[in-house]
Amino acid sequence: MKKINVLFVCLGNICRSPLAEALFKHKLKQLGLEDFIEADSCGTSDYHIGDPPDSRTLANARRNGITIQHRGRQLSKDDLNRFDYILAMDESNYENILYLGRNLNIIHKVSLMRSFEPDAKAREVPDPYYGGERGFQEVFEILDRSLDGFLDYLKQKEGITVSPKPAG
Ligand code: 4NP
């Protein structure tokens, strides 16, 4: 069976999208879906190519029981062809993705991450880069809800049935 490829995209690829990727992979493992669905992340900018995630993102993830292993990389046209689902953190990322793919038929696979969050209070995952610690926890909680919603959508759309692994 062909694996489903999911790409999370933000601006710098050091705060929001690497956390989304790591949290999504954590959820895939819990559901026993890691052999069926793959995930990666990248940024629309070239600001942090090769960099580890922001230290505040790493600390926040650790506090929430999530380990992140990623180095910053920039979105490419090849990504737009290769990935089945492309999830943008905010409207600016979304527009930049569509612009890079303007000669490709990709609109059907690009979505805003928060469009999967039940009862979302806003359309964007806010950029925590210039804010304080609370912003990072807010991003974590938004991503947690949005990713659960996305997984429900994906299971239904792709006809995936889940038998959770026993704990421990
Ligand atoms: P991210 O956050 O897009 O969630 O990774 C940012 C990281 C770096 C910058 C902006 C946003 N920057 O301007 O360097």
Backbone and ligand atoms as CSV (ligand in chain L), in Angstrom:
chain,resi,resn,atom,element,x,y,z
A,1,MET,N,N,0.842,-1.198,0.000
A,1,MET,CA,C,0.000,0.000,0.000
A,1,MET,C,C,0.877,1.247,0.000
A,2,LYS,N,N,0.516,2.221,-0.849
A,2,LYS,CA,C,1.294,3.463,-0.908
A,2,LYS,C,C,1.081,4.259,0.377
A,3,LYS,N,N,2.189,4.759,0.919
A,3,LYS,CA,C,2.072,5.559,2.140
A,3,LYS,C,C,1.453,6.923,1.833
A,4,ILE,N,N,0.737,7.457,2.812
A,4,ILE,CA,C,0.192,8.807,2.697
A,4,ILE,C,C,1.246,9.765,3.254
A,5,ASN,N,N,1.549,10.809,2.503
A,5,ASN,CA,C,2.590,11.766,2.916
A,5,ASN,C,C,1.969,13.098,3.311
A,6,VAL,N,N,2.291,13.539,4.518
A,6,VAL,CA,C,1.726,14.782,5.052
A,6,VAL,C,C,2.861,15.772,5.331
A,7,LEU,N,N,2.692,17.013,4.871
A,7,LEU,CA,C,3.722,18.043,5.069
A,7,LEU,C,C,3.135,19.224,5.845
A,8,PHE,N,N,3.807,19.608,6.917
A,8,PHE,CA,C,3.403,20.774,7.720
A,8,PHE,C,C,4.319,21.943,7.355
A,9,VAL,N,N,3.708,23.104,7.121
A,9,VAL,CA,C,4.486,24.245,6.619
A,9,VAL,C,C,4.235,25.496,7.476
A,10,CYS,N,N,5.346,26.148,7.894
A,10,CYS,CA,C,5.235,27.470,8.528
A,10,CYS,C,C,6.256,28.395,7.872
A,11,LEU,N,N,6.629,29.474,8.536
A,11,LEU,CA,C,7.562,30.426,7.915
A,11,LEU,C,C,9.017,29.986,8.102
A,12,GLY,N,N,9.409,29.774,9.368
A,12,GLY,CA,C,10.824,29.524,9.651
A,12,GLY,C,C,11.189,28.056,9.774
A,13,ASN,N,N,10.195,27.207,10.000
A,13,ASN,CA,C,10.406,25.764,10.243
A,13,ASN,C,C,11.253,25.508,11.492
A,14,ILE,N,N,11.100,26.404,12.490
A,14,ILE,CA,C,11.772,26.151,13.771
A,14,ILE,C,C,10.804,26.212,14.951
A,15,CYS,N,N,9.565,26.682,14.747
A,15,CYS,CA,C,8.603,26.751,15.861
A,15,CYS,C,C,7.371,25.881,15.586
A,16,ARG,N,N,6.466,26.344,14.741
A,16,ARG,CA,C,5.164,25.677,14.615
A,16,ARG,C,C,5.220,24.363,13.859
A,17,SER,N,N,5.794,24.369,12.647
A,17,SER,CA,C,5.684,23.148,11.821
A,17,SER,C,C,6.511,21.969,12.343
A,18,PRO,N,N,7.715,22.176,12.925
A,18,PRO,CA,C,8.398,20.992,13.470
A,18,PRO,C,C,7.653,20.395,14.665
A,19,LEU,N,N,6.972,21.276,15.442
A,19,LEU,CA,C,6.155,20.755,16.549
A,19,LEU,C,C,4.957,19.983,16.007
A,20,ALA,N,N,4.306,20.528,14.974
A,20,ALA,CA,C,3.166,19.819,14.367
A,20,ALA,C,C,3.604,18.448,13.864
A,21,GLU,N,N,4.763,18.414,13.194
A,21,GLU,CA,C,5.267,17.133,12.668
A,21,GLU,C,C,5.509,16.135,13.806
A,22,ALA,N,N,6.188,16.580,14.861
A,22,ALA,CA,C,6.539,15.664,15.957
A,22,ALA,C,C,5.289,15.195,16.713
A,23,LEU,N,N,4.360,16.104,16.945
A,23,LEU,CA,C,3.133,15.736,17.672
A,23,LEU,C,C,2.279,14.791,16.820
A,24,PHE,N,N,2.241,15.054,15.517
A,24,PHE,CA,C,1.488,14.180,14.600
A,24,PHE,C,C,2.101,12.782,14.596
A,25,LYS,N,N,3.434,12.695,14.519
A,25,LYS,CA,C,4.098,11.388,14.530
A,25,LYS,C,C,3.838,10.646,15.840
A,26,HIS,N,N,3.811,11.392,16.953
A,26,HIS,CA,C,3.503,10.813,18.265
A,26,HIS,C,C,2.095,10.204,18.251
A,27,LYS,N,N,1.162,10.929,17.666
A,27,LYS,CA,C,-0.226,10.431,17.599
A,27,LYS,C,C,-0.314,9.216,16.657
A,28,LEU,N,N,0.425,9.250,15.547
A,28,LEU,CA,C,0.421,8.114,14.615
A,28,LEU,C,C,0.903,6.848,15.320
A,29,LYS,N,N,1.942,7.006,16.133
A,29,LYS,CA,C,2.490,5.855,16.879
A,29,LYS,C,C,1.452,5.299,17.842
A,30,GLN,N,N,0.796,6.211,18.565
A,30,GLN,CA,C,-0.230,5.777,19.530
A,30,GLN,C,C,-1.340,5.002,18.839
A,31,LEU,N,N,-1.647,5.382,17.595
A,31,LEU,CA,C,-2.733,4.740,16.846
A,31,LEU,C,C,-2.252,3.539,16.034
A,32,GLY,N,N,-0.928,3.295,16.039
A,32,GLY,CA,C,-0.376,2.207,15.227
A,32,GLY,C,C,-0.444,2.493,13.740
A,33,LEU,N,N,-0.365,3.764,13.367
A,33,LEU,CA,C,-0.492,4.146,11.951
A,33,LEU,C,C,0.831,4.577,11.323
A,34,GLU,N,N,1.940,4.415,12.071
A,34,GLU,CA,C,3.213,4.972,11.572
A,34,GLU,C,C,3.717,4.285,10.296
A,35,ASP,N,N,3.215,3.060,10.007
A,35,ASP,CA,C,3.642,2.396,8.763
A,35,ASP,C,C,2.810,2.832,7.555
A,36,PHE,N,N,1.735,3.571,7.798
A,36,PHE,CA,C,0.829,3.951,6.706
A,36,PHE,C,C,0.915,5.430,6.341
A,37,ILE,N,N,1.311,6.239,7.316
A,37,ILE,CA,C,1.311,7.685,7.103
A,37,ILE,C,C,2.677,8.242,7.487
A,38,GLU,N,N,3.244,9.062,6.614
A,38,GLU,CA,C,4.532,9.705,6.902
A,38,GLU,C,C,4.340,11.207,7.019
A,39,ALA,N,N,5.220,11.855,7.782
A,39,ALA,CA,C,5.093,13.306,7.946
A,39,ALA,C,C,6.461,13.970,7.904
A,40,ASP,N,N,6.461,15.221,7.453
A,40,ASP,CA,C,7.675,16.035,7.437
A,40,ASP,C,C,7.222,17.483,7.628
A,41,SER,N,N,8.184,18.387,7.785
A,41,SER,CA,C,7.823,19.804,7.893
A,41,SER,C,C,8.879,20.639,7.178
A,42,CYS,N,N,8.494,21.871,6.852
A,42,CYS,CA,C,9.427,22.793,6.206
A,42,CYS,C,C,8.909,24.217,6.376
A,43,GLY,N,N,9.730,25.180,5.941
A,43,GLY,CA,C,9.350,26.586,6.024
A,43,GLY,C,C,9.264,27.188,4.639
A,44,THR,N,N,8.470,28.254,4.512
A,44,THR,CA,C,8.418,28.935,3.221
A,44,THR,C,C,9.662,29.823,3.036
A,45,SER,N,N,10.303,30.216,4.135
A,45,SER,CA,C,11.478,31.092,4.046
A,45,SER,C,C,12.768,30.273,4.064
A,46,ASP,N,N,13.885,30.964,3.780
A,46,ASP,CA,C,15.206,30.312,3.873
A,46,ASP,C,C,15.949,30.764,5.131
A,47,TYR,N,N,15.224,31.329,6.109
A,47,TYR,CA,C,15.874,31.946,7.282
A,47,TYR,C,C,16.622,30.943,8.157
A,48,HIS,N,N,16.131,29.736,8.251
A,48,HIS,CA,C,16.668,28.802,9.263
A,48,HIS,C,C,17.022,27.440,8.684
A,49,ILE,N,N,17.513,27.442,7.445
A,49,ILE,CA,C,17.900,26.176,6.811
A,49,ILE,C,C,19.034,25.531,7.623
A,50,GLY,N,N,18.841,24.280,7.988
A,50,GLY,CA,C,19.861,23.534,8.737
A,50,GLY,C,C,19.832,23.752,10.233
A,51,ASP,N,N,18.977,24.673,10.713
A,51,ASP,CA,C,18.943,24.983,12.148
A,51,ASP,C,C,18.073,23.979,12.911
A,52,PRO,N,N,18.417,23.724,14.192
A,52,PRO,CA,C,17.511,22.939,15.041
A,52,PRO,C,C,16.288,23.781,15.379
A,53,PRO,N,N,15.221,23.158,15.881
A,53,PRO,CA,C,14.068,23.942,16.307
A,53,PRO,C,C,14.460,24.967,17.388
A,54,ASP,N,N,13.683,26.036,17.499
A,54,ASP,CA,C,13.854,27.062,18.524
A,54,ASP,C,C,13.906,26.390,19.909
A,55,SER,N,N,14.802,26.885,20.777
A,55,SER,CA,C,14.971,26.248,22.092
A,55,SER,C,C,13.675,26.290,22.905
A,56,ARG,N,N,12.859,27.347,22.682
A,56,ARG,CA,C,11.581,27.434,23.414
A,56,ARG,C,C,10.585,26.386,22.920
A,57,THR,N,N,10.634,26.086,21.623
A,57,THR,CA,C,9.789,25.017,21.069
A,57,THR,C,C,10.211,23.667,21.637
A,58,LEU,N,N,11.527,23.438,21.682
A,58,LEU,CA,C,12.032,22.156,22.207
A,58,LEU,C,C,11.641,21.991,23.672
A,59,ALA,N,N,11.772,23.072,24.459
A,59,ALA,CA,C,11.452,22.997,25.893
A,59,ALA,C,C,9.963,22.753,26.090
A,60,ASN,N,N,9.147,23.458,25.318
A,60,ASN,CA,C,7.699,23.279,25.437
A,60,ASN,C,C,7.290,21.856,25.041
A,61,ALA,N,N,7.858,21.359,23.955
A,61,ALA,CA,C,7.533,19.999,23.501
A,61,ALA,C,C,7.912,18.999,24.590
A,62,ARG,N,N,9.100,19.168,25.148
A,62,ARG,CA,C,9.572,18.246,26.195
A,62,ARG,C,C,8.614,18.244,27.380
A,63,ARG,N,N,8.176,19.437,27.779
A,63,ARG,CA,C,7.225,19.528,28.909
A,63,ARG,C,C,5.926,18.801,28.612
A,64,ASN,N,N,5.590,18.709,27.323
A,64,ASN,CA,C,4.350,18.027,26.925
A,64,ASN,C,C,4.604,16.581,26.473
A,65,GLY,N,N,5.819,16.079,26.746
A,65,GLY,CA,C,6.117,14.675,26.479
A,65,GLY,C,C,6.434,14.348,25.030
A,66,ILE,N,N,6.838,15.372,24.262
A,66,ILE,CA,C,7.107,15.164,22.830
A,66,ILE,C,C,8.583,15.459,22.534
A,67,THR,N,N,9.226,14.567,21.793
A,67,THR,CA,C,10.604,14.777,21.360
A,67,THR,C,C,10.587,15.210,19.893
A,68,ILE,N,N,11.364,16.251,19.589
A,68,ILE,CA,C,11.433,16.719,18.197
A,68,ILE,C,C,12.818,16.427,17.645
A,69,GLN,N,N,12.871,15.812,16.473
A,69,GLN,CA,C,14.144,15.630,15.783
A,69,GLN,C,C,13.966,16.185,14.384
A,70,HIS,N,N,14.523,17.365,14.152
A,70,HIS,CA,C,14.313,18.000,12.846
A,70,HIS,C,C,15.369,19.068,12.631
A,71,ARG,N,N,15.687,19.320,11.370
A,71,ARG,CA,C,16.529,20.458,11.000
A,71,ARG,C,C,15.749,21.283,9.986
A,72,GLY,N,N,15.857,22.605,10.088
A,72,GLY,CA,C,15.081,23.492,9.219
A,72,GLY,C,C,15.384,23.269,7.742
A,73,ARG,N,N,14.344,23.287,6.948
A,73,ARG,CA,C,14.535,23.225,5.492
A,73,ARG,C,C,13.446,24.043,4.815
A,74,GLN,N,N,13.715,24.441,3.571
A,74,GLN,CA,C,12.779,25.313,2.852
A,74,GLN,C,C,11.908,24.495,1.898
A,75,LEU,N,N,10.647,24.906,1.814
A,75,LEU,CA,C,9.684,24.288,0.883
A,75,LEU,C,C,10.200,24.354,-0.556
A,76,SER,N,N,10.037,23.246,-1.290
A,76,SER,CA,C,10.453,23.214,-2.706
A,76,SER,C,C,9.283,22.773,-3.585
A,77,LYS,N,N,9.435,22.983,-4.891
A,77,LYS,CA,C,8.402,22.530,-5.828
A,77,LYS,C,C,8.257,21.018,-5.775
A,78,ASP,N,N,9.370,20.339,-5.557
A,78,ASP,CA,C,9.345,18.883,-5.449
A,78,ASP,C,C,8.399,18.448,-4.322
A,79,ASP,N,N,8.437,19.196,-3.189
A,79,ASP,CA,C,7.515,18.885,-2.071
A,79,ASP,C,C,6.066,18.953,-2.528
A,80,LEU,N,N,5.775,19.950,-3.350
A,80,LEU,CA,C,4.377,20.163,-3.757
A,80,LEU,C,C,3.863,18.996,-4.588
A,81,ASN,N,N,4.764,18.351,-5.320
A,81,ASN,CA,C,4.374,17.160,-6.093
A,81,ASN,C,C,4.324,15.922,-5.212
A,82,ARG,N,N,5.270,15.824,-4.291
A,82,ARG,CA,C,5.476,14.579,-3.537
A,82,ARG,C,C,4.440,14.356,-2.440
A,83,PHE,N,N,4.012,15.427,-1.770
A,83,PHE,CA,C,3.141,15.254,-0.594
A,83,PHE,C,C,1.669,15.222,-0.988
A,84,ASP,N,N,0.908,14.425,-0.246
A,84,ASP,CA,C,-0.521,14.253,-0.528
A,84,ASP,C,C,-1.368,15.301,0.193
A,85,TYR,N,N,-0.913,15.706,1.376
A,85,TYR,CA,C,-1.622,16.714,2.174
A,85,TYR,C,C,-0.592,17.738,2.625
A,86,ILE,N,N,-0.879,19.020,2.369
A,86,ILE,CA,C,0.043,20.095,2.743
A,86,ILE,C,C,-0.725,21.059,3.644
A,87,LEU,N,N,-0.263,21.181,4.891
A,87,LEU,CA,C,-1.010,21.928,5.903
A,87,LEU,C,C,-0.243,23.177,6.306
A,88,ALA,N,N,-0.828,24.338,6.023
A,88,ALA,CA,C,-0.192,25.624,6.297
A,88,ALA,C,C,-0.626,26.127,7.669
A,89,MET,N,N,0.332,26.716,8.398
A,89,MET,CA,C,0.022,27.214,9.735
A,89,MET,C,C,-0.758,28.530,9.699
A,90,ASP,N,N,-0.455,29.387,8.694
A,90,ASP,CA,C,-1.208,30.646,8.638
A,90,ASP,C,C,-1.496,31.042,7.186
A,91,GLU,N,N,-2.236,32.124,7.043
A,91,GLU,CA,C,-2.707,32.542,5.706
A,91,GLU,C,C,-1.535,32.911,4.793
A,92,SER,N,N,-0.492,33.499,5.378
A,92,SER,CA,C,0.662,33.903,4.582
A,92,SER,C,C,1.388,32.663,4.050
A,93,ASN,N,N,1.588,31.656,4.910
A,93,ASN,CA,C,2.186,30.405,4.441
A,93,ASN,C,C,1.334,29.802,3.328
A,94,TYR,N,N,0.015,29.817,3.533
A,94,TYR,CA,C,-0.930,29.230,2.570
A,94,TYR,C,C,-0.787,29.900,1.200
A,95,GLU,N,N,-0.745,31.235,1.214
A,95,GLU,CA,C,-0.614,31.982,-0.051
A,95,GLU,C,C,0.731,31.698,-0.720
A,96,ASN,N,N,1.791,31.607,0.084
A,96,ASN,CA,C,3.125,31.345,-0.472
A,96,ASN,C,C,3.214,29.950,-1.087
A,97,ILE,N,N,2.551,28.994,-0.475
A,97,ILE,CA,C,2.529,27.628,-1.018
A,97,ILE,C,C,1.828,27.647,-2.382
A,98,LEU,N,N,0.669,28.298,-2.428
A,98,LEU,CA,C,-0.085,28.335,-3.693
A,98,LEU,C,C,0.690,29.093,-4.771
A,99,TYR,N,N,1.425,30.130,-4.367
A,99,TYR,CA,C,2.200,30.888,-5.353
A,99,TYR,C,C,3.328,30.032,-5.938
A,100,LEU,N,N,4.041,29.301,-5.058
A,100,LEU,CA,C,5.112,28.422,-5.548
A,100,LEU,C,C,4.536,27.352,-6.488
A,101,GLY,N,N,3.312,26.931,-6.197
A,101,GLY,CA,C,2.689,25.873,-7.008
A,101,GLY,C,C,1.730,26.403,-8.065
A,102,ARG,N,N,1.916,27.680,-8.470
A,102,ARG,CA,C,0.926,28.307,-9.357
A,102,ARG,C,C,0.794,27.595,-10.701
A,103,ASN,N,N,1.858,26.890,-11.134
A,103,ASN,CA,C,1.765,26.149,-12.399
A,103,ASN,C,C,1.481,24.662,-12.188
A,104,LEU,N,N,1.202,24.303,-10.943
A,104,LEU,CA,C,0.919,22.901,-10.622
A,104,LEU,C,C,-0.529,22.813,-10.136
A,105,ASN,N,N,-1.075,21.628,-10.231
A,105,ASN,CA,C,-2.466,21.441,-9.804
A,105,ASN,C,C,-2.489,20.972,-8.345
A,106,ILE,N,N,-2.331,21.922,-7.405
A,106,ILE,CA,C,-2.140,21.489,-6.013
A,106,ILE,C,C,-3.218,21.981,-5.051
A,107,ILE,N,N,-4.113,22.859,-5.511
A,107,ILE,CA,C,-4.991,23.529,-4.540
A,107,ILE,C,C,-5.808,22.537,-3.711
A,108,HIS,N,N,-6.163,21.406,-4.322
A,108,HIS,CA,C,-6.983,20.417,-3.610
A,108,HIS,C,C,-6.253,19.781,-2.430
A,109,LYS,N,N,-4.920,19.864,-2.389
A,109,LYS,CA,C,-4.234,19.208,-1.274
A,109,LYS,C,C,-3.649,20.190,-0.257
A,110,VAL,N,N,-3.922,21.472,-0.422
A,110,VAL,CA,C,-3.399,22.475,0.516
A,110,VAL,C,C,-4.525,22.981,1.420
A,111,SER,N,N,-4.296,22.971,2.729
A,111,SER,CA,C,-5.315,23.443,3.693
A,111,SER,C,C,-4.648,24.242,4.796
A,112,LEU,N,N,-5.455,25.042,5.456
A,112,LEU,CA,C,-4.995,25.674,6.693
A,112,LEU,C,C,-5.111,24.641,7.825
A,113,MET,N,N,-4.060,24.548,8.646
A,113,MET,CA,C,-4.056,23.562,9.738
A,113,MET,C,C,-5.293,23.670,10.614
A,114,ARG,N,N,-5.682,24.926,10.926
A,114,ARG,CA,C,-6.798,25.101,11.871
A,114,ARG,C,C,-8.166,24.830,11.263
A,115,SER,N,N,-8.203,24.604,9.941
A,115,SER,CA,C,-9.507,24.268,9.362
A,115,SER,C,C,-9.987,22.910,9.862
A,116,PHE,N,N,-9.085,22.141,10.484
A,116,PHE,CA,C,-9.471,20.830,11.035
A,116,PHE,C,C,-9.766,20.896,12.535
A,117,GLU,N,N,-9.583,22.067,13.152
A,117,GLU,CA,C,-9.826,22.191,14.591
A,117,GLU,C,C,-11.319,22.395,14.846
A,118,PRO,N,N,-11.936,21.506,15.633
A,118,PRO,CA,C,-13.363,21.696,15.912
A,118,PRO,C,C,-13.586,23.021,16.661
A,119,ASP,N,N,-14.569,23.780,16.233
A,119,ASP,CA,C,-14.934,25.046,16.889
A,119,ASP,C,C,-13.745,26.009,17.040
A,120,ALA,N,N,-12.891,26.070,16.033
A,120,ALA,CA,C,-11.708,26.940,16.101
A,120,ALA,C,C,-12.130,28.397,16.272
A,121,LYS,N,N,-11.365,29.132,17.103
A,121,LYS,CA,C,-11.710,30.530,17.370
A,121,LYS,C,C,-11.010,31.478,16.395
A,122,ALA,N,N,-10.090,30.940,15.583
A,122,ALA,CA,C,-9.385,31.749,14.582
A,122,ALA,C,C,-8.929,30.822,13.461
A,123,ARG,N,N,-8.455,31.446,12.365
A,123,ARG,CA,C,-8.067,30.629,11.202
A,123,ARG,C,C,-6.598,30.222,11.225
A,124,GLU,N,N,-5.779,30.943,12.014
A,124,GLU,CA,C,-4.335,30.739,11.955
A,124,GLU,C,C,-3.770,30.126,13.237
A,125,VAL,N,N,-2.698,29.341,13.084
A,125,VAL,CA,C,-1.879,28.981,14.245
A,125,VAL,C,C,-0.941,30.168,14.446
A,126,PRO,N,N,-1.068,30.914,15.565
A,126,PRO,CA,C,-0.305,32.168,15.692
A,126,PRO,C,C,1.198,31.908,15.757
A,127,ASP,N,N,1.953,32.844,15.179
A,127,ASP,CA,C,3.417,32.735,15.185
A,127,ASP,C,C,3.926,33.087,16.582
A,128,PRO,N,N,4.571,32.151,17.301
A,128,PRO,CA,C,4.983,32.423,18.688
A,128,PRO,C,C,6.377,33.038,18.779
A,129,TYR,N,N,7.040,33.261,17.641
A,129,TYR,CA,C,8.476,33.584,17.625
A,129,TYR,C,C,8.824,34.825,18.439
A,130,TYR,N,N,7.996,35.877,18.318
A,130,TYR,CA,C,8.323,37.136,19.007
A,130,TYR,C,C,7.603,37.284,20.347
A,131,GLY,N,N,6.912,36.234,20.781
A,131,GLY,CA,C,6.149,36.329,22.025
A,131,GLY,C,C,6.811,35.580,23.171
A,132,GLY,N,N,6.046,35.357,24.221
A,132,GLY,CA,C,6.574,34.698,25.420
A,132,GLY,C,C,6.199,33.225,25.474
A,133,GLU,N,N,6.513,32.628,26.609
A,133,GLU,CA,C,6.308,31.185,26.792
A,133,GLU,C,C,4.852,30.764,26.614
A,134,ARG,N,N,3.926,31.642,27.045
A,134,ARG,CA,C,2.503,31.269,26.933
A,134,ARG,C,C,2.099,31.016,25.495
A,135,GLY,N,N,2.714,31.768,24.583
A,135,GLY,CA,C,2.421,31.603,23.163
A,135,GLY,C,C,2.777,30.211,22.670
A,136,PHE,N,N,3.856,29.664,23.199
A,136,PHE,CA,C,4.281,28.325,22.770
A,136,PHE,C,C,3.305,27.267,23.270
A,137,GLN,N,N,2.821,27.435,24.501
A,137,GLN,CA,C,1.836,26.464,25.011
A,137,GLN,C,C,0.512,26.604,24.264
A,138,GLU,N,N,0.158,27.829,23.911
A,138,GLU,CA,C,-1.076,28.029,23.135
A,138,GLU,C,C,-0.960,27.323,21.779
A,139,VAL,N,N,0.203,27.462,21.138
A,139,VAL,CA,C,0.433,26.779,19.857
A,139,VAL,C,C,0.316,25.273,20.041
A,140,PHE,N,N,0.907,24.766,21.124
A,140,PHE,CA,C,0.835,23.312,21.368
A,140,PHE,C,C,-0.625,22.864,21.454
A,141,GLU,N,N,-1.424,23.603,22.197
A,141,GLU,CA,C,-2.822,23.182,22.413
A,141,GLU,C,C,-3.647,23.298,21.130
A,142,ILE,N,N,-3.393,24.336,20.355
A,142,ILE,CA,C,-4.085,24.485,19.067
A,142,ILE,C,C,-3.721,23.319,18.140
A,143,LEU,N,N,-2.419,23.007,18.094
A,143,LEU,CA,C,-1.979,21.911,17.217
A,143,LEU,C,C,-2.554,20.575,17.684
A,144,ASP,N,N,-2.594,20.377,18.994
A,144,ASP,CA,C,-3.131,19.127,19.542
A,144,ASP,C,C,-4.571,18.915,19.062
A,145,ARG,N,N,-5.395,19.947,19.153
A,145,ARG,CA,C,-6.803,19.835,18.733
A,145,ARG,C,C,-6.921,19.716,17.210
A,146,SER,N,N,-6.116,20.516,16.497
A,146,SER,CA,C,-6.190,20.508,15.027
A,146,SER,C,C,-5.743,19.163,14.461
A,147,LEU,N,N,-4.698,18.589,15.049
A,147,LEU,CA,C,-4.181,17.308,14.546
A,147,LEU,C,C,-5.151,16.172,14.822
A,148,ASP,N,N,-5.835,16.224,15.964
A,148,ASP,CA,C,-6.872,15.202,16.225
A,148,ASP,C,C,-7.971,15.304,15.167
A,149,GLY,N,N,-8.360,16.532,14.857
A,149,GLY,CA,C,-9.392,16.738,13.837
A,149,GLY,C,C,-8.915,16.274,12.468
A,150,PHE,N,N,-7.656,16.578,12.151
A,150,PHE,CA,C,-7.103,16.150,10.864
A,150,PHE,C,C,-7.043,14.625,10.779
A,151,LEU,N,N,-6.645,13.978,11.882
A,151,LEU,CA,C,-6.576,12.505,11.880
A,151,LEU,C,C,-7.959,11.890,11.672
A,152,ASP,N,N,-8.973,12.462,12.292
A,152,ASP,CA,C,-10.342,11.958,12.086
A,152,ASP,C,C,-10.726,12.072,10.612
A,153,TYR,N,N,-10.414,13.225,10.016
A,153,TYR,CA,C,-10.704,13.466,8.597
A,153,TYR,C,C,-9.964,12.457,7.716
A,154,LEU,N,N,-8.665,12.286,8.015
A,154,LEU,CA,C,-7.814,11.406,7.214
A,154,LEU,C,C,-8.303,9.959,7.274
A,155,LYS,N,N,-8.653,9.513,8.474
A,155,LYS,CA,C,-9.114,8.123,8.632
A,155,LYS,C,C,-10.357,7.892,7.780
A,156,GLN,N,N,-11.264,8.848,7.810
A,156,GLN,CA,C,-12.500,8.712,7.044
A,156,GLN,C,C,-12.227,8.778,5.534
A,157,LYS,N,N,-11.446,9.792,5.131
A,157,LYS,CA,C,-11.165,10.023,3.709
A,157,LYS,C,C,-10.408,8.858,3.083
A,158,GLU,N,N,-9.437,8.313,3.829
A,158,GLU,CA,C,-8.566,7.264,3.285
A,158,GLU,C,C,-9.059,5.862,3.662
A,159,GLY,N,N,-10.159,5.797,4.413
A,159,GLY,CA,C,-10.707,4.486,4.792
A,159,GLY,C,C,-9.794,3.702,5.719
A,160,ILE,N,N,-9.184,4.413,6.669
A,160,ILE,CA,C,-8.247,3.755,7.593
A,160,ILE,C,C,-9.003,3.351,8.855
A,161,THR,N,N,-8.861,2.093,9.255
A,161,THR,CA,C,-9.444,1.658,10.528
A,161,THR,C,C,-8.325,1.483,11.530
A,162,VAL,N,N,-8.608,1.822,12.766
A,162,VAL,CA,C,-7.570,1.870,13.790
A,162,VAL,C,C,-7.894,0.913,14.919
A,163,SER,N,N,-6.926,0.074,15.285
A,163,SER,CA,C,-7.072,-0.703,16.530
A,163,SER,C,C,-5.904,-0.305,17.433
A,164,PRO,N,N,-6.186,0.584,18.415
A,164,PRO,CA,C,-5.116,1.141,19.231
A,164,PRO,C,C,-4.299,0.056,19.925
A,165,LYS,N,N,-2.983,0.335,20.027
A,165,LYS,CA,C,-2.090,-0.601,20.720
A,165,LYS,C,C,-2.385,-0.545,22.215
A,166,PRO,N,N,-2.286,-1.684,22.924
A,166,PRO,CA,C,-2.443,-1.626,24.367
A,166,PRO,C,C,-1.346,-0.759,24.995
A,167,ALA,N,N,-1.692,-0.079,26.077
A,167,ALA,CA,C,-0.717,0.805,26.723
A,167,ALA,C,C,0.469,-0.022,27.233
A,168,GLY,N,N,1.638,0.639,27.284
A,168,GLY,CA,C,2.830,0.007,27.854
A,168,GLY,C,C,3.494,-0.889,26.858
L,1,4NP,P1,P,7.816,29.516,12.664
L,1,4NP,O1,O,8.251,30.811,13.518
L,1,4NP,O2,O,7.385,30.015,11.314
L,1,4NP,O3,O,6.685,28.925,13.444
L,1,4NP,O4,O,9.036,28.604,12.597
L,1,4NP,C1,C,9.192,31.733,13.073
L,1,4NP,C2,C,10.522,31.451,13.148
L,1,4NP,C3,C,11.460,32.378,12.715
L,1,4NP,C4,C,11.034,33.598,12.207
L,1,4NP,C5,C,9.688,33.879,12.121
L,1,4NP,C6,C,8.756,32.948,12.540
L,1,4NP,N1,N,12.004,34.558,11.777
L,1,4NP,O5,O,11.591,35.665,11.382
L,1,4NP,O6,O,13.209,34.268,11.803
